Amino acid sequence: MTFNSSLSRRRLLGLAGTAAAAAAVGRFAWAADPHAHAGHAAPAQSFALDAKGWALPAPRKLKLATNLNAICLAPVAVADSQGFFRNHNLEVEFVNFGHSTEVLLESLATGKADAATGMALRWLKALEQGFDVKLTAGTHGGCLRLIAQEDGPRRFEELKGKTIGVTDMASPDKNFFSLMLKRHGVDPVRDVNWRTYPVDLLGTALEKGEIQAASGSDPMMYRLRNQPGKRELSNNLVEEYAKLSCCVVGVGGNLVRKEKPVAAAVTHAILQAHAWAAQHPETVAQDFLKFAVNTSSEEIHAILNEHTHAHYSVGKAFVDEIAVYARDLKAVEVLRASTDPRKFAESIHADVFS
């Protein structure tokens, strides 16, 4: 087999993710597709994405906080129309959350929402403060990009002494690319200038030379990369992070303690939806249009294909992923110097499938 040399590493990872999804869906084919015949049971495995195994015995209403405009979370938004929540006996009410991370986590901790989806690198610092919220699974990889001018920096080392544009000083992309700078010998605190811009002005700032790289998330960074004269310097599907989750499922601590099967059901349904999306990006793209603004099914499809929606992590594997992020966030002075990465990861995790 030969590959077109113009394919990016991100695109190859997306294709690999689709292949992995095909293998995964092969293991739970009827469970992953709610429209398929339910008579063909999936083979037994340590963790099977089998709806029957985690469905609740009776209907349960549940509030799920998510960003309905985030393309990487499109599988969550369409999980209802595709039957994944219904197959778990869940009646889900979406809460389109546009507030701060702290307010979102507080809503989980106080029971105003039952579960939520979001980005690990935005949540971890807030969770270090002690919110009664538990992470139950990683859902996929991708979402973050670092963009430069075509004739600009091509390596992290070349960003020393330069300025990087961001939309938010606590954003997950700033945290991630800080980790990458540190790994490549550049101190993200002392060797780089970070400057905030409205997202729609990042491209202009690049062109004017006010910044030498722009950091952000899809879909805006996907669009910026595709503009003439722009190139993708890096993304969060590189090196050790290529096989890690970027987005996670969180539930209120009280829900885990008192209704663990409910926490398991919603987590399982969301994981199923992501795995199914890796096999059916066209359908997800069409369904997601009713939630999204200023996009098209073609753009949604293209972005989903560059993410790794076939990847998920639960249990020890998920704790291992969070511990990696915690270790590296500590190294770039985001988490406290006294935080033990492994103990922290274990403390904010709930194994709802055990």
C-alpha positions in Angstrom: 0.0 0.0 0.0 1.3 3.5 -0.8 0.4 6.8 0.8 0.0 10.2 -0.8 2.9 12.2 0.6 0.6 15.2 1.0 -1.3 13.5 3.8 -0.6 15.1 7.1 0.3 13.2 10.2 -3.0 14.2 11.7 -4.9 12.9 8.7 -3.0 9.6 8.8 -3.8 9.3 12.5 -7.5 10.0 11.7 -7.4 7.3 9.0 -5.7 4.9 11.5 -8.4 5.8 14.0 -11.1 4.9 11.5 -9.3 1.6 10.9 -9.2 1.0 14.6 -12.9 1.8 14.8 -13.6 -0.7 12.2 -11.9 -3.3 14.3 -13.6 -2.1 17.4 -17.0 -2.0 15.8 -16.4 -5.4 14.5 -16.2 -6.5 18.2 -19.5 -4.9 19.1 -21.2 -4.4 15.7 -24.8 -4.7 16.7 -24.3 -2.7 19.9 -22.5 0.1 18.2 -25.3 0.5 15.6 -28.6 0.9 17.3 -30.4 0.2 14.0 -28.7 -3.2 13.5 -30.2 -6.5 14.4 -29.9 -7.2 18.2 -29.6 -10.9 17.8 -25.9 -11.1 17.1 -24.1 -10.7 20.4 -20.6 -9.3 20.6 -17.8 -11.6 21.8 -17.0 -11.3 25.5 -14.1 -9.0 26.4 -12.8 -7.0 29.4 -14.7 -3.9 28.4 -17.2 -4.3 25.6 -19.1 -1.4 24.1 -22.3 -3.5 24.5 -25.4 -1.4 25.2 -27.2 -4.3 27.0 -24.4 -4.6 29.6 -24.8 -1.0 30.8 -28.4 -0.1 30.1 -30.4 1.0 33.1 -33.4 -1.2 34.2 -35.8 1.8 34.1 -35.8 5.2 32.3 -33.8 7.9 34.0 -33.8 11.6 33.2 -30.4 13.2 33.1 -28.9 16.6 32.4 -25.8 16.6 30.3 -23.7 19.8 30.0 -21.7 20.1 26.8 -20.7 22.6 24.1 -23.2 21.9 21.3 -21.1 24.1 18.9 -17.9 22.1 19.4 -17.4 19.9 16.4 -15.2 17.4 18.3 -18.2 16.8 20.5 -20.6 16.3 17.6 -20.9 12.6 18.5 -22.3 13.5 21.9 -24.8 15.9 20.4 -26.1 13.3 17.9 -26.1 10.4 20.4 -29.7 11.1 21.2 -30.9 11.0 17.6 -28.9 7.9 16.9 -30.4 6.0 19.9 -27.4 5.6 22.1 -28.9 7.3 25.1 -32.3 5.7 24.5 -30.7 2.3 24.4 -29.3 2.9 27.8 -32.7 4.0 29.1 -31.5 7.6 29.5 -33.7 10.6 28.8 -31.1 13.3 28.2 -31.6 17.0 28.4 -28.7 18.9 26.9 -27.4 22.0 28.7 -25.4 24.0 26.2 -22.7 25.4 28.5 -21.0 28.6 27.6 -19.8 29.7 31.1 -16.4 29.2 32.7 -14.9 25.9 33.6 -15.3 26.6 37.3 -19.0 27.3 36.9 -19.5 24.1 34.8 -17.7 22.0 37.4 -19.6 23.6 40.2 -22.9 22.7 38.4 -21.7 19.1 38.4 -20.6 19.2 42.0 -23.9 20.6 43.2 -26.1 18.4 41.1 -27.4 21.1 38.7 -26.1 18.9 35.9 -25.4 15.2 36.2 -22.7 14.7 33.6 -20.6 16.8 31.2 -18.1 16.5 28.4 -15.1 18.8 28.0 -11.3 19.1 27.5 -9.0 17.5 30.0 -6.4 20.3 29.7 -9.0 22.8 30.7 -10.5 20.8 33.6 -7.4 19.5 35.4 -6.3 22.8 37.0 -9.8 23.5 38.2 -10.2 19.9 39.5 -7.0 20.5 41.5 -9.0 23.0 43.5 -11.1 20.2 44.9 -14.4 20.2 43.0 -16.6 17.1 43.8 -16.4 15.9 40.2 -15.1 12.6 38.9 -13.7 11.8 35.4 -15.0 8.5 34.0 -13.5 8.1 30.5 -11.5 9.7 27.7 -13.5 10.0 24.5 -11.2 10.8 21.6 -8.1 12.7 20.6 -7.5 15.7 18.4 -9.1 19.3 18.5 -6.0 21.5 19.0 -3.7 23.1 16.5 -0.8 25.5 16.3 -0.7 27.6 13.1 2.1 29.6 11.6 2.7 31.5 8.4 4.1 29.4 5.5 7.4 31.1 5.8 7.3 31.2 9.7 8.6 28.8 12.4 8.6 25.1 11.6 9.8 23.7 14.9 9.0 24.4 18.5 12.7 25.3 19.1 12.2 28.2 16.7 9.5 29.7 18.9 12.0 30.7 21.6 11.7 34.5 22.1 8.7 34.6 19.9 5.0 35.6 20.5 2.1 33.1 20.3 -1.5 34.3 20.0 -4.2 32.6 22.1 -7.8 33.4 22.9 -7.6 32.6 26.6 -4.6 32.3 29.0 -6.2 29.3 30.6 -7.1 27.6 27.4 -6.4 23.9 26.8 -4.5 24.7 23.6 -2.2 27.1 25.5 -1.6 24.4 28.2 -0.9 21.7 25.5 1.5 23.7 23.5 3.2 24.8 26.7 3.9 21.1 27.3 5.3 20.7 23.8 7.5 23.7 24.1 8.9 22.4 27.4 9.6 19.0 25.8 11.6 20.8 23.1 13.7 22.8 25.3 11.7 26.1 25.3 10.5 27.4 28.7 6.8 28.3 28.0 6.8 30.7 31.0 10.0 32.6 30.4 11.1 32.0 26.8 7.8 32.7 25.0 5.4 35.7 25.0 1.7 34.8 25.0 -0.8 37.4 23.7 -4.6 37.2 23.7 -6.7 38.0 20.7 -10.3 37.4 19.6 -10.3 34.2 17.7 -11.2 35.8 14.4 -8.2 38.2 14.6 -5.5 35.5 15.0 -5.0 35.2 11.3 -4.6 38.9 10.9 -2.1 39.1 13.8 -0.1 36.3 12.0 0.0 38.2 8.7 1.0 41.5 10.4 3.8 39.7 12.3 2.4 40.6 15.7 2.6 36.9 16.5 4.6 34.1 15.0 2.2 31.3 15.9 -1.5 31.1 16.7 -2.9 28.5 19.1 -6.5 27.3 19.3 -9.1 24.6 18.7 -11.3 23.4 15.9 -13.2 24.5 13.9 -11.5 27.9 13.9 -7.9 26.6 13.7 -8.9 24.1 11.0 -10.2 27.1 8.9 -7.1 29.2 9.7 -4.8 26.4 8.6 -6.6 26.1 5.3 -6.1 29.8 4.5 -3.5 30.7 1.9 -0.1 31.3 3.3 -0.8 29.4 6.5 0.5 26.0 7.7 0.0 23.7 10.7 3.2 23.8 12.9 1.8 21.2 15.3 -1.3 19.7 16.9 -2.1 17.5 19.8 -1.8 14.2 18.0 2.0 14.1 18.2 4.6 12.2 20.1 3.4 10.7 23.4 0.1 12.5 23.1 -0.9 10.9 19.8 -2.6 8.1 21.6 -4.1 10.1 24.5 -7.6 11.4 24.9 -8.1 15.2 24.8 -11.7 15.2 25.8 -13.3 13.5 28.8 -16.5 12.6 30.5 -17.1 14.0 34.0 -19.9 13.3 36.5 -20.9 14.7 39.8 -19.3 12.9 42.8 -22.7 12.4 44.4 -23.9 10.7 41.3 -21.0 8.2 41.4 -21.5 7.5 45.1 -25.3 7.1 45.0 -26.1 6.1 41.4 -23.0 4.5 39.9 -25.0 2.6 37.3 -26.3 5.9 35.9 -22.8 7.3 35.7 -21.8 4.1 33.9 -24.7 4.3 31.5 -24.1 7.8 30.4 -20.4 7.3 30.0 -20.9 4.1 28.0 -23.5 5.7 25.7 -21.1 8.6 25.0 -18.2 6.2 24.2 -20.5 4.2 21.9 -21.5 7.4 20.1 -17.8 8.4 19.5 -16.9 4.9 18.2 -19.9 4.9 15.9 -19.0 8.4 14.7 -15.6 7.1 13.6 -17.4 4.8 11.2 -20.2 7.1 10.2 -18.8 10.7 10.0 -21.1 11.6 7.1 -24.2 10.9 9.2 -22.8 12.6 12.2 -22.0 15.7 10.1 -25.5 15.9 8.8 -27.2 15.4 12.2 -24.9 17.9 13.8 -26.0 20.7 11.5 -29.1 21.4 13.6 -26.8 22.3 16.5 -23.9 24.0 14.8 -23.6 27.5 13.4 -21.6 28.9 10.5 -20.4 25.5 9.2 -21.3 22.9 6.7 -21.6 19.1 6.7 -18.5 18.9 4.5 -16.4 20.8 7.0 -17.8 18.8 10.0 -17.0 15.6 8.1 -13.5 16.7 7.3 -12.7 17.8 10.9 -14.1 14.6 12.4 -11.9 12.6 10.0 -8.8 14.3 11.5 -9.7 13.4 15.1 -9.4 10.0 16.6 -12.9 9.2 17.6 -12.1 5.5 17.6 -9.9 6.0 20.6 -11.3 5.8 24.1 -9.9 5.0 27.5 -11.4 3.8 30.8 -10.1 2.4 34.1 -6.4 2.2 34.6 -5.6 3.2 31.0 -7.6 6.4 31.5 -5.8 7.1 34.8 -2.5 6.6 33.1 -3.5 9.2 30.5 -4.5 11.8 33.1 -1.3 11.1 35.0 0.7 12.0 31.9 -1.1 15.3 31.5 -0.8 16.0 35.3 2.9 15.3 35.2 3.5 17.7 32.3 1.2 20.4 33.5 3.2 20.4 36.8 6.4 20.7 34.8 5.1 23.9 33.1 3.8 25.4 36.4 0.1 25.0 35.7 -0.5 22.4 38.5 1.0 23.0 41.9 4.6 21.9 42.6 3.3 19.8 45.5 0.8 17.8 43.4 1.7 14.1 42.9 0.5 13.4 39.3 -0.4 9.8 39.9 -2.2 10.3 43.1 -4.0 13.3 41.6 -5.1 11.3 38.6 -6.4 8.5 40.8 -8.2 11.0 43.1 -10.3 12.6 40.3 -11.1 9.3 38.6 -14.1 7.0 39.1 -14.0 3.5 37.7 -17.8 3.3 37.0 -17.4 0.0 35.0 -15.8 -2.0 37.8 
